[in-house]
Amino acid sequence: MSKIYKLDLLIAIYIFCIVAAEMMGTKTFPLTNFSWMHLNASVAILFIPLIYSINDIIIEVYGKERARSVVKSGLVVIVLIIIFSAIATTLPPSTRFAGTEAAYDTIFHASLRISAASLTAFIIAQVADIYIFSRLKEKMKNHALWFRNNVSNTIALFLDTIVFMVLAFYSFDKPFSDNWAFIMSLVIPYWLIKCAMSVLDTPFVYAGVWWLKKDKTAKAAK
């Protein structure tokens, strides 16, 4: 059996995280259940911070242009999921599976607004992550990977969260103050949770950079 190149495997994990976040993100689970605070979180928070960490690993080893190519590939995946989910949910079911059609539609049918919000947030946040991490890499002469990774992720994750929440949940029939209060009540806890997950991913970033550099060095030596 032929070998799998490490970069290809990392990109496969990146694409998996995007698909998982898109397809499983509608499910929420109780994150805290204290008497004074009940907080539910989307399953997507398990995958989204990893997407940005993988981005940073690729930039660190292969540069920002390679990372941009990977992001564009991820963008294509999201667009294809949206298009084919829309097609699949509009097709009539066969008689045998008519009873499960409602469940199928619940899983795969997302409103156009939610899909557009997800797509826009992905583009803005990924572009920001690449730009910030690359600039810090140049300014800091490749030092303090942990700092560069977490700073770029913290900003990018905030953009991802607030852009999605505003586009998905802003209500034009309510005053701005009401909208802002409601949206920030969603943004702040979700952003902080994502940031915490990103910090926990830091050892993975170091391991990923070391792992990829070994593969890159081995190829260069051939």
Steps between C-alpha positions, in 0.01 A plus 500: 500500500641841399573751776281798587692827503470681831383829348226317308388329820493833687294658222262202516452566875443870421229413245347250743475771768324732254252230394440392861440860613258559212309170526501446878497862618121514539523268802560668835598349832494634859840648579419633845204414716544709812199641681613853406607426142383261231711509186453284193762476228499381141692183419684717244714654777686168520618543140524873423808583714683206342436647153692815595779305671553289187511822299781628722694173475493519121608866496785426742643221282387571142416871501188713464444430129462127570262580786293725272468214252376270777246762615371537144458121487305517826283775353418279202401220740259728689341627176457142372343391830252789482412434134462124523318511834249736338461267201472184714232645729284614209496161328195285584575192713439145385202327661724281714666798670208745509468453877852627565484796261420753773803391705718511187386853420558611859862383481593619152277798434633834617341833425666716237569763765683257731701361208596849380598599855718192537669555164567871561635441851733227369646721227556807722644309795730279293642796307557683829670200659744459211580872492552540876702181546720579198567856619588380849726233352693767309515746790605240758754323276327161535516509883223442757277275291261461795448878513454544126260207480280610788494871412401434138245239605346722769438783252390270217263305726343825621441607140363157413259509794373857475462500120302175511279608791421842349420365154306201631302653788471878454130587501411805292165545676666561837701800628877495461551494878287185535682331214842596635421370850367170366783444252774582751339260749570231237834631373691541827451149649545328162814701425651432842429128467663492156802690635534249785487216248764679293732528800455128564596441135842669550693174563338361184632801304857439621470127427351571157778741404769254613323215318465693173855634509633146527309406186613816317866441598482137387363605160769766457773247578390268218 
